[in-house]
Structures are given as C-alpha cells and as structure tokens.
Amino acid sequence: MEPARREPVGLQTVVEFVGYAGAAVALAAASTALGGSTNEGVRIIFDLVTAGVLLAAGLAIAGRPEPYPRMQSVFWFVSVLAVADLAGTLFGDVIGGLEGRMVVFVAGTVTAVYSFGLWWMLRRSLQAIALTLSGYVAIIALVVPDGVGFIFGPPDLSAVGFVTWLLGGGIFGMGWLGWLMPRRTTLVVGSILALFGPLLFLIGGERIVGEILSLVTAFALMAAGEWIVERSVVGLGIAGTLIVSSTIVGNHVEDTGWAIVAVVIGLLLLGVAILLARGTPGGPRAPAPMEPPVPAPQDAPPRVTE
C-alpha cells in the first residue's frame, strides 16, 4: 500500500506563519518599549491598542476558508488576554474603590463578556476556552477566602473546590447538550475542572471528602465518555483514577505494615479486574455457538424436453 501523498506547502501556510510571526514581534517589541513605564495610562493605552488591532485583524480575515479561521481564533484569543490586563489595571489601579477579590471578579466578568461576544461570532476551541476560564475566574473570586496564604497554615479551600467541581460539571453538561461549542473542547475543560475541584479539599484538611468525590468523578467521567463515545473524556477519567488512587495511598499509608496491606489490596483489585475482563472466574469466555449456515435457495433445474 502506497503512503498517502502530502499536499505541498501552499501560500496559506506562508501567510499564516507570517501573520503569527508579525503579531508576536510587534507585541513583544511594544511590550519591551513600554516595559520601563509605570504609568497606568500608558499601560491602558497599550492594552486598548493591542486588543483593538487583534480584533480588527480577526475581522479582516473573517469568512475565509482554512487556515484563516484558525488565524482569526488565535488573534482573538490573544486579544482576550489584553482585555483581561486592561480590566485589571482599570478597575484595580485607576478607578479605585475595589480591592482584592472584587477586582478579580469585575475584571473576570468584563473579560467573560468580551469572550462571549467573540465566541458567539467564532465558535472555535480557543474562544470556548477563553469564555469558560474567564467565567470561572469571575465566579471563584466570589468564594475564595480573603487573604489567602500559607503564613498561618494552609487555607480552607473547600468552598472553592466544591464550586469548581460544580462548574466543571455544568460546563461538561453544556458541552454534552450542545449548548457550548465546540463539544469536545467543552467536555475536556469541564472534565478537568470537575477533577481538579475535589483536590482542593485536600489543602484544607478535608481529605476524605475530597478523595471520595475525586474517585466518584473519575468513574463518572469514564462512564460518560464510554456512553457518548468520547475518548478524551475516558482518558481524563483514567488519569484521574490513577492520580487520586496514588494520592490516597500517599495520604493514609505511612508505615510498612499498612503499606503491605495496601499492596495486597491493590493486587486483589487487579486480580478481580482481570477475572472480570476474562468473562468468568474459570477461564476465558466461551465463544457463542454458531448456528449452522442456511443454504441459499436454488432455482429449479431447467426442464428437459425431448
């Protein structure tokens, strides 16, 4: 079998490369030129110009065939970063009156609104990621404890973990129902948040709750991934199962005696899985009996006439 023939590099690839390189060079050079300035006004103007230029660049190539929608997606995603920095500077340093998590909430909300507009016009992966993550930051800012730090011990992030878990499940559900597209990207982002949320329980000392919730979530993702035939979701569920199971052992097994017990339990679970995979405890599943083939009907023999 001959290998598939690859198309030669076309003008579109060259245009895409030049566009990315030009945008990166211009942004890096402008950032370096303004790096020594501590004036908030200069920073706001830089963010405004950056976001505006990237937004206009995406609009200029809208409606073109691939790979130009990909270029548009990249340009608009970078513009979201500029808008986030603009909102943080504007509400944190210039307008005043907001401190701590309220700055994060307002900046995240502004960024989420801007990201939603971009996603509405171009429903690609980067736009869905920008929308979900900016919305997540805005909501989490409302529940994160004030003055989070480790000076007086680990903070209690149980509320943050629970809200993260709920948001991950909600994003996963919106992707499942087709409300937030692209579907695969939304499912992956929701799965990651749903797996990450319960792990925050471990920081505040709620180990048992976080471990149980993490294992249940990992199994649910594996089952849901099989149900909707989405391998990426199944893979995240598998990774979550491996990580959480190892974390449980690390948190609760400290001496040699309990370590040996854990090894025995792990081997027993592995043996049960192997037996179930083989079908029966006595050996491999017997093949189903085959029905005898039914002979095909034959035409009547031709009538011989003398």
KENUGU-492215 format. One line per field, with one value per residue (C-alpha): x negated, y negated, z; chain; residue number from 0. Coordinates in steps of 0.02 Angstrom, whole numbers. Last residue first. Example, Ala and Ser with C-alpha at 12.3 -4.5 7.8 and 13.67 -1.06 7.14 Angstrom:
// KENUGU-492215
c1 = (-684 -615)
c2 = (53 225)
c3 = (357 390)
kette = (A A)
nr = (1 0)
***
This chain:
// KENUGU-492215
c1 = (1860 1885 1779 1848 1715 1674 1773 1678 1578 1616 1461 1415 1435 1271 1269 1287 1128 1114 1055 870 825 769 594 561 639 679 788 780 594 610 699 555 427 521 534 347 308 419 330 160 209 274 114 7 113 89 -98 -96 5 -133 -274 -213 -138 17 153 103 -15 108 249 139 99 284 318 184 229 416 395 289 422 560 458 434 620 657 532 603 777 902 1052 1082 899 852 994 937 755 808 920 777 661 796 830 644 624 776 711 538 603 721 590 454 548 387 397 274 354 521 434 420 609 604 470 571 725 617 526 688 771 623 621 809 804 661 751 915 851 970 1072 1257 1227 1309 1146 1050 1174 1163 973 980 1102 998 844 939 1000 824 751 888 845 658 678 792 666 520 480 312 150 62 39 -81 -7 95 269 307 494 564 610 798 833 669 717 860 754 611 730 810 637 595 755 753 568 577 730 643 486 588 688 859 823 952 1035 865 801 951 935 752 795 925 803 666 781 836 657 605 752 722 533 551 679 554 433 485 607 634 509 545 363 270 379 526 426 273 372 487 342 250 405 434 255 276 438 346 231 383 446 285 277 457 435 280 378 519 383 322 449 575 609 763 669 497 519 622 477 357 481 491 302 281 413 347 170 222 327 193 60 174 210 24 -17 120 60 -110 -247 -346 -503 -416 -342 -473 -485 -297 -295 -434 -349 -180 -252 -361 -219 -96 -221 -269 -88 -42 -198 -164 18 -26 -157 -34 98 -27 -43 -157 -143 0 -52 -29 34 -89 -74 0)
c2 = (1708 1577 1552 1432 1322 1361 1257 1108 1130 1058 1017 1147 1089 1093 1189 1077 1034 1067 914 919 971 830 853 951 1012 844 795 656 633 449 493 607 472 340 456 488 302 274 414 342 171 245 344 190 87 217 212 22 36 138 30 -133 -288 -239 -373 -522 -434 -291 -414 -513 -357 -319 -502 -506 -339 -371 -548 -485 -356 -486 -603 -464 -425 -608 -612 -451 -521 -383 -468 -323 -274 -452 -461 -301 -358 -530 -457 -346 -497 -598 -462 -446 -635 -648 -509 -588 -763 -709 -601 -734 -881 -957 -1125 -1080 -910 -989 -1073 -901 -898 -1040 -973 -826 -929 -1068 -947 -865 -1031 -1087 -919 -920 -1099 -1061 -908 -999 -1152 -1225 -1268 -1223 -1055 -953 -865 -1029 -1112 -962 -968 -1154 -1118 -975 -1084 -1225 -1108 -1041 -1217 -1271 -1125 -1158 -1344 -1306 -1179 -1299 -1314 -1399 -1306 -1370 -1542 -1607 -1495 -1624 -1675 -1850 -1841 -1668 -1620 -1617 -1772 -1764 -1588 -1658 -1783 -1660 -1527 -1650 -1695 -1509 -1461 -1604 -1595 -1406 -1420 -1553 -1446 -1295 -1377 -1456 -1618 -1757 -1699 -1651 -1828 -1904 -1780 -1823 -2008 -1964 -1845 -1976 -2104 -1974 -1923 -2103 -2133 -1974 -1995 -2173 -2113 -1980 -2104 -2285 -2397 -2582 -2632 -2690 -2688 -2550 -2396 -2434 -2496 -2388 -2228 -2272 -2310 -2150 -2048 -2143 -2107 -1922 -1920 -1997 -1846 -1735 -1846 -1833 -1645 -1618 -1730 -1632 -1470 -1544 -1584 -1405 -1367 -1461 -1649 -1715 -1825 -1883 -2068 -2032 -1940 -2081 -2206 -2112 -2098 -2284 -2332 -2218 -2282 -2464 -2453 -2358 -2486 -2631 -2553 -2526 -2705 -2768 -2659 -2746 -2631 -2638 -2533 -2394 -2511 -2478 -2295 -2273 -2358 -2244 -2087 -2136 -2182 -2026 -1911 -1988 -1979 -1800 -1742 -1830 -1772 -1592 -1601 -1683 -1550 -1412 -1490 -1506 -1319 -1189 -1039 -916 -753 -589 -445 -302 -166 0)
c3 = (-1290 -1162 -1009 -880 -805 -626 -500 -437 -280 -110 -10 118 298 388 550 701 789 975 1072 1111 1286 1397 1456 1613 1773 1855 1705 1573 1551 1595 1757 1804 1762 1861 2011 2001 1997 2148 2239 2191 2257 2420 2444 2411 2530 2667 2637 2652 2811 2889 2821 2894 2811 2712 2726 2619 2498 2470 2435 2317 2215 2196 2151 2016 1935 1939 1872 1728 1685 1693 1585 1457 1456 1423 1280 1209 1181 1137 1221 1341 1354 1400 1524 1611 1618 1677 1812 1873 1888 1975 2102 2137 2158 2271 2382 2392 2425 2562 2647 2639 2710 2781 2693 2557 2524 2482 2334 2254 2239 2112 1995 1929 1890 1819 1703 1647 1608 1503 1410 1378 1316 1196 1130 1101 1011 1067 1219 1214 1130 1267 1313 1305 1421 1538 1543 1582 1723 1792 1792 1874 2012 2045 2047 2168 2282 2273 2307 2456 2523 2503 2688 2694 2735 2891 2966 2832 2698 2605 2552 2617 2590 2560 2380 2355 2249 2153 2100 1996 1899 1873 1806 1686 1619 1604 1514 1389 1348 1325 1212 1107 1093 1038 900 896 804 815 977 1047 1018 1106 1249 1269 1291 1423 1508 1510 1591 1719 1756 1782 1898 1998 2006 2068 2194 2252 2322 2317 2228 2262 2131 1953 1901 1993 2013 1899 1751 1776 1796 1651 1535 1585 1546 1383 1328 1367 1269 1121 1122 1096 957 859 882 826 673 625 641 536 407 389 320 214 229 317 437 378 417 572 650 613 684 848 854 822 950 1087 1064 1052 1209 1304 1257 1301 1471 1504 1458 1573 1716 1711 1774 1612 1596 1499 1370 1236 1287 1274 1105 1042 1106 1033 862 852 903 780 637 675 683 521 429 477 424 258 223 264 151 8 -3 71 -43 -15 60 -32 72 81 -52 0)
kette = (A A A A A A A A A A A A A A A A A A A A A A A A A A A A A A A A A A A A A A A A A A A A A A A A A A A A A A A A A A A A A A A A A A A A A A A A A A A A A A A A A A A A A A A A A A A A A A A A A A A A A A A A A A A A A A A A A A A A A A A A A A A A A A A A A A A A A A A A A A A A A A A A A A A A A A A A A A A A A A A A A A A A A A A A A A A A A A A A A A A A A A A A A A A A A A A A A A A A A A A A A A A A A A A A A A A A A A A A A A A A A A A A A A A A A A A A A A A A A A A A A A A A A A A A A A A A A A A A A A A A A A A A A A A A A A A A A A A A A A A A A A A A A A A A A A A A A A A A A A A A A A A A A A)
nr = (305 304 303 302 301 300 299 298 297 296 295 294 293 292 291 290 289 288 287 286 285 284 283 282 281 280 279 278 277 276 275 274 273 272 271 270 269 268 267 266 265 264 263 262 261 260 259 258 257 256 255 254 253 252 251 250 249 248 247 246 245 244 243 242 241 240 239 238 237 236 235 234 233 232 231 230 229 228 227 226 225 224 223 222 221 220 219 218 217 216 215 214 213 212 211 210 209 208 207 206 205 204 203 202 201 200 199 198 197 196 195 194 193 192 191 190 189 188 187 186 185 184 183 182 181 180 179 178 177 176 175 174 173 172 171 170 169 168 167 166 165 164 163 162 161 160 159 158 157 156 155 154 153 152 151 150 149 148 147 146 145 144 143 142 141 140 139 138 137 136 135 134 133 132 131 130 129 128 127 126 125 124 123 122 121 120 119 118 117 116 115 114 113 112 111 110 109 108 107 106 105 104 103 102 101 100 99 98 97 96 95 94 93 92 91 90 89 88 87 86 85 84 83 82 81 80 79 78 77 76 75 74 73 72 71 70 69 68 67 66 65 64 63 62 61 60 59 58 57 56 55 54 53 52 51 50 49 48 47 46 45 44 43 42 41 40 39 38 37 36 35 34 33 32 31 30 29 28 27 26 25 24 23 22 21 20 19 18 17 16 15 14 13 12 11 10 9 8 7 6 5 4 3 2 1 0)
***
